[in-house]
């Protein structure tokens, strides 16, 4: 007979135990409502926004968010700097929960872009740029377009890492969330994401120019999005 373990049974696969843990976290109605608020928001959400919406104190909201983070349902990240005080913590749904709890996944967005390219006859890069301009409208206010590009890349699962150089910036993408598709059709998928970055950069003020996307084997990741700031 299997032995029971804390939080679940030892004979269950890891994924099934994860789903059980998430279901338990969502069993509290208030916590479930907070999760849906984070999942349905256009961008990452901070504690102050959730406090105002649910009319709870900050500590209660933080406790619910801590349990959602521990269950792997949401991710805590540092928001962009506003220049005043410490940057706020903000929350967004994890990519791993997309198929289980009804959250649109980045793969769905990729599928929409691919269909649009086929339907319209436009190039993947053009379709990506249009989608990038639309995505830029969902971003929190930030003075730095590089921050905007980094936020979108993180939300889509690329695990970006910023490398600052004297006259340029690179975002190193340490993970490819579209590994299978990108391996099958790298030119199409990479051109979509190059256009996406160009559209975001254009819509966030045009003070940063996307100069190149250096592709790598999607199974190893490490693609580099090269950016150059406008003089001045």
N, C-alpha and C positions, 0 to 999 in steps of 0.2 A: 504494500500500500504506500502511496505517496505521502510524504510529510508536508503538512501545511507550513507555509512560511509567512512572515509578517507582510501584510499587504496583499497576499494572494497565495496561490498554490505553486509549489516548485515544479510541477509537471506541465505547467502552462508555458507556451512559447513566449519569448520576450514581448513580441508585438501584442499578443493577447493580454498580457499583464499590463502593458502600457494603456491599452484601451480601457481595461477595468479601472485602473487608477484615475484615468481621465473622467470616466463615467461617474465615479465616486465624487470627484471634485465638483462636477457639474450637478450633483444631486441636490445641492443647496440652491433654492430658487433665486436668491439674490446674487449668488456667485455666477449662476448660469446667465442671468440678465447682464451682469458686468462683462462676462465673456462675449456675449452676443454684441454688446456695445463696442467692445474692442474689435471684434471680427467684422462688424458692419461699417466701421468708420472708414472714411476715405484715406486716412493716414494714421500714424501712430498716435496714441491717446495718452495724456498725462493724468496724474492723480487729481489735479484741480478740476479738470473737465468732468471726470467721473464723480467727484464729490458733489459738484453742482447738479449733475443730472440725477443722482440717486438720493440726494439730500441726506447723505451719511457723513460722519466725520472722517478726516483723513486717515486716521489709524485703522478704522474699519475697512476702508477701501484698500489700504495697503495690505491688510491681512488677507483679504480675498485674493488680491493680485499675487501675493506670495504663494498661496496654495495653487493658483492657476499656473504659476511659473514652475512650481515643484512637480506638477502633474504633466509638464511639457506641453501645456495648451497655449501659453503666451510667452513672449520673450521680453525681457527688460533691456532697454538700451538707453544710452545717453543721447539726449536730443541735441540739436545744433545750438551752438553758443549764440546768445543774444547780446553779449557784451556787458550784461549786468548780472553780477553774481554767478553762482555755479549753474551749469546747464541742468535743466530738469530731466528727471528720469521719465521715460515714456514706454508705452507697451504696444505690442502688435502680436497678432496670432502667429504661431509657428507654422512653417510650411508643412511639417509632418502631419498636422491635424486636418489638412485641407479635405482629404477624401472622407474622413470619418464624421466630421461635424458640420458639413454643409458650407465650408468656406471656399470661395472660388480660388483655384490654385494658379500659380504662374503658368502651368502647362495649358490651362484653359485660355489664358491671354495669348500665349504663343499660337494656339490653334486658331483663334480669331484672326490674328495677324496673317497667318498662312492662308486662311480662307479668303481674306480680303485681297491678298496679293493675287490669288488665282481668279477671283471674281472680277477684279478691276483691271487686271493686266499690268498694273504698275510694278515696279521693281520692289524687292523686299526692303531695300534701303529706304525708298520713298514711303512705303507703308509703315516701316518702323519709325520714321521721323514724325509722321502724323500721330502715331500712338504715343510717342515721347512727349509731344506738345500737350496731349490730353492728360498724360500722367503727371506732368509738371503742375497742372492745376490742382492736384490732390495733395501737394506737398505742404508741410508747415512753412511758415515764413522764415526765410533765411537769406542773409546777404551774400552768401557764397555759393555760386552755382556748382562748385566741386562738392560741397556738402549735399546738394540736391541729387547729384549723380550717385554719390556714395550711398545715400539713403535708399534710392530706388534699387540700386544693385544689391544692397543688403536684403531688402524686402523680397526680391526675386530669388534669393538663395545663392548669390554668387560669392558671398563671404569676401567682400572687397578689402584690400589693404592698401592704404595710401602711401605713396613714395614721393616725397617732395624733392624737387630738384631746383637748381638755381633759377631757371627760367621756364620750368614746366612742372607738370604733376602727372604721375601715373597712378591708375587704380589697378592693382594686381588682383585678378579674380581667382581666389584660391580654391573655388569649387565651381563645377559646371552642373547646374540643376537640370539641364536638358541633355545630359550625356548621351542617351540613346539616339535622340533625334539629331543632335549635333554631329554625332559620329556618322550617321547615315547621310545627312545633307549639310555638311559644314558651311558651304558657301551661302546657302539660303539662311540658315539659322544665325550665322555670324553677321551677315549683312543686315538682317532684321535688327539685331542688337546694336550694330554700329549706327544704324539710322535712329534707333530709339535714343541712344546717347546724344546724337546730334540734335534731335528734336527737343530733348530736355534742356540741353545747353542753350539752344536758341530761345526757348520760352522763358528761361530764367535770367534774361538780361543780355545775353550775347557777349558777356565779358570773358567767357571761356570758350575756346574753340577746340573741338575734337579733331585731332590731327591724324589719328590712326587707331586701329584695333589690331593688335598683333595676336593672331590666333595660335593656340597650342592644341595638342591632342586633348579632346574633351575628357578622356579617361584619366588624364593626369592633371588637367586644369592648368592655371597659371597664365591665362590670357592677360594681355596688358592693354588697357584703354589709355591712350596717350592724349594729354590735354595741354593746351598752352593758354596762359592768361594774356589778355589784351594789355598792351603797355598803358601805363598811366596810373 
